[in-house]
Amino acid sequence: MLDTMTSILYGVIHSKIENNHLVDYKTVYPLFKFHSLEPFLEYARRLKLLNLTEIEKNQLNKMHKTAIYKTAIQEEEFIQIKKALSKDFVPFLSLKGPLIRKLYPSPEMRTMADLDIIVQKKDLKKVKNIMMSLGYVVKQQGGNHDIYYKKPFMNVEIHRNMIDKSYELSKYYKNIWTKAILKDNFSTEHILSDEDTYLFIIAHSAKHYGAGGTGIRSVCDIYFYLKAFKNLDDNYIRNELSNLHLTKYEHHLKSLALGWFEHEPLQEEDIIVGEYMLHSGVYGVQRNAVVSSIALESEVRSLRYRKWKFLLKRAFPSYQNMKSLFPSLTYLPFLLPLFYFYRIIKALLLGKVVSQTYELKKIKEVDVKSHQKIKEITGRK
Amino acid sequence: MKVKKEFMLREIAGNLVVVPVGQAAIEFNGIINLNEIGAFLWTQMINDTNLDLLVDSLLSTYETSFEIARKDVSEFIKKLEDANLLD
């Protein structure tokens, strides 16, 4: 399936048919959806790469039109938000989505579930008023980001930090405003250098990779970025990747990008990472997150012990993690037991306890070892 | 007569779509796709105009008869009115 998928992506990127073998739409659509790359299939259809019925053709067309409309709304809303933030002199930095989208052959090919913007902590209240004046409602406040929503599907995340403090990578991004550059004299929009943007794309992908996994779209992002920015300062990037402990990870993702989309040769380790990403989907899967957590524990202990320890950690996360989930704990730490109770009850009602326990039961020692090997290949924990 | 300023015309992947912004995004329920002529008329209606001026603009830009131009413009205006997109 990986070969089929990358072959279709290659065909669309280079507007060429590699072989005359038509791919069954019904077979590939779920995979492309899993990786949030469905719009590519419309272009694959135009290149006559797919075997599909008239009804499926119409479905695909409808999906594509929706992706176009969604892209148009997101772009327009982003313009309105930028104008409003600048009007109130709020410095902001927009994260990868809107930039990377422009680098794809067509913007709607790069789906975005939400718009991510970073502001300084002191401006959060002001930003809340701005967002509400634009018709947004507050969906969540506190933690690493506030979430705002506007019908029909606009989700905007206003971040305090580049990467959530619960991740090791957040330390590198502690003082991001020292790297941010004012984009122009007409707004308060800030950007990162081309190199720092690339580093963030890698770091953000690594963050997901280390949790539930990250999918093919991350490799697409890297491919289109490197294609657009051919003269990046390699010494700087190598140095910073080393500081981020992402040298090996970046190497494999770049190899996959060039391997899949430029047909450069792939090594066995690249293929292993690629297969892992194929099964991870765009934001990772619960199973990977569970195995990943167990894999972090010492192998000296039995698998049963490590599973129980995982369950306890899930039921009773650290105070630091709980603060991210429930920001009021920062000021009212004595409420921690209450929030533990609330969280467990909520998980029970939502069926999360059952689903995670089910996933946990299925995991064998061989799965943990296989997962550890995948992480070792990329230098990730 | 002109189009409401809460609706913006954008081109994505060769498609001309009109998107609602601000409060209109909350209230409007639908997708507006325009063809080339529709997009042309839309841009002419960003500022105050009328049927005759629109027909003149269409005739000076596209090869068509007066009757067809008047009919197309009238239909387009009606559609915008029905969708509550006009001021």
Interface residues (C-beta under 8 A of the other chain):
Chain A: K65 T66 I68 Y69 T71 A72 I73 E75 E76 E77 Q80 S106 P107 E108 L134 G135 K150 K151 P152 M154
Chain B: M8 R10 I12 A13 N15 V17 V19 P20 V21 G22 Q23 A25 I26 N29 I31 N33
